[in-house]
Amino acid sequence: MIKSKEQLRREAKGKLLQEFGRLEIDINTVAAALKELEHDIKNAETIEVNAREQNILAGMRRDMLMIKADVHRIRKTLL
């Protein structure tokens, strides 16, 4: 069967639209994965900042305990 130019154009257009539909789905999948990755990176950065803050606070607590011990020792010596 011989197809007309118009029929060939419609078939080509249909195939192109089908391919673009697949590409759109793939693009949306990639975009969703990138958004999820961005969220994971932000969470990791928050965890890292919190860990750094906890380390700083732990260091400050150690320093305060050492100072407290020094003060206690000095008071004992003076009394």
Order of alpha helices (4+ residues) and beta strands (2+ residues): alpha
